[in-house]
């Protein structure tokens, strides 16, 4: 797993989120790399959280499905955490 791959996946999630929200400038993606996986922490404006989660979590599930396909191709597991406003981690 190269640094370039991690940046590319981070940018992919950032662009998907920007396309979904009303305030694209507020989108932040932070990659936390570990040995066995990388956690992508997605933060958006408080009023846009529902847009990236979707009805019954369908939008978030779709983004996670895309990450699953990328994980298979790159042989490295990526997971997505959508952070609420009060999450500071």
PyMOL commands that set and color helices and strands:
alter all, ss='L'
color gray80, all
select helices_A, chain A and resi 3-20+24-26+46-53+55-74
alter helices_A, ss='H'
color red, helices_A
select strands_A, chain A and resi 28-33+37-43+77-83
alter strands_A, ss='S'
color yellow, strands_A
deselect
rebuild
show_as cartoon
